[in-house]
Amino acid sequence: MHAMYLHVTVTGVDAKIAHMEMFDMFGRSVSVETHVRASLPSPALTVNTSDIPSGLYVLHVTLTDGTVQNVKVVKK
């Protein structure tokens, strides 16, 4: 099985990613690599999603300026 990665980049603002969490469609937090927290804040992150089953998810991204973005993610 090949590793699968999700690349997240913040553009157009001076803020960086302060916190990121992924949820399934039932609102349950889905585990992503724990070392992501160690590399924050950052303008870009790469997250290994190999252990996450196929499906629809919501990525909750909080920036250092307090802005919150929710992004739908489909893993095939």
C-alpha positions as CSV (number, residue, x, y, z in Angstrom):
1,M,0.0,0.0,0.0
2,H,1.3,3.4,-0.9
3,A,1.4,6.3,1.5
4,M,-1.2,9.0,0.8
5,Y,-0.7,12.6,1.7
6,L,-2.8,15.7,2.0
7,H,-1.0,19.0,1.3
8,V,-2.5,22.1,3.0
9,T,-1.2,25.6,2.1
10,V,-2.3,29.0,3.3
11,T,-2.1,31.7,0.6
12,G,-3.1,35.4,0.4
13,V,-2.8,36.2,4.1
14,D,0.0,36.8,6.5
15,A,-1.3,34.3,9.0
16,K,0.0,30.7,9.4
17,I,-1.8,27.5,10.3
18,A,-2.1,27.4,14.1
19,H,-4.2,24.2,14.5
20,M,-5.6,21.6,12.2
21,E,-8.0,18.8,12.8
22,M,-10.0,16.5,10.6
23,F,-13.5,15.2,11.3
24,D,-15.6,12.5,9.7
25,M,-19.2,13.2,8.6
26,F,-20.4,12.2,12.1
27,G,-18.3,14.9,13.7
28,R,-15.7,12.5,15.2
29,S,-12.1,13.6,15.2
30,V,-10.0,11.5,12.9
31,S,-6.4,10.9,13.9
32,V,-3.8,12.4,11.6
33,E,-0.1,12.4,12.2
34,T,0.6,13.8,15.7
35,H,3.9,15.4,14.6
36,V,1.9,18.0,12.7
37,R,1.4,19.9,16.0
38,A,5.2,20.1,16.5
39,S,5.6,21.9,13.2
40,L,3.0,24.6,13.8
41,P,2.5,27.5,13.2
42,S,3.3,27.0,9.5
43,P,2.1,28.3,6.1
44,A,2.0,24.8,4.7
45,L,1.6,21.3,6.0
46,T,1.7,17.8,4.6
47,V,-0.3,15.2,6.5
48,N,-0.1,11.4,6.0
49,T,-3.7,10.2,5.5
50,S,-2.8,6.5,4.7
51,D,-4.5,5.2,7.9
52,I,-7.8,7.1,7.2
53,P,-10.5,5.1,5.4
54,S,-12.0,6.3,2.1
55,G,-14.8,8.8,2.6
56,L,-15.8,12.4,3.0
57,Y,-14.2,14.5,5.8
58,V,-14.1,18.1,7.0
59,L,-10.7,19.7,7.6
60,H,-10.9,22.4,10.3
61,V,-8.0,24.8,9.9
62,T,-7.4,27.6,12.4
63,L,-5.0,30.3,11.5
64,T,-2.8,32.4,13.8
65,D,-5.0,35.5,13.1
66,G,-8.0,33.6,14.5
67,T,-9.6,32.9,11.1
68,V,-11.2,29.4,10.8
69,Q,-11.7,27.6,7.6
70,N,-13.6,24.4,7.1
71,V,-12.6,22.5,3.9
72,K,-14.3,19.4,2.6
73,V,-11.9,16.5,1.8
74,V,-12.7,13.4,-0.2
75,K,-10.3,10.5,0.2
76,K,-10.7,7.9,-2.5
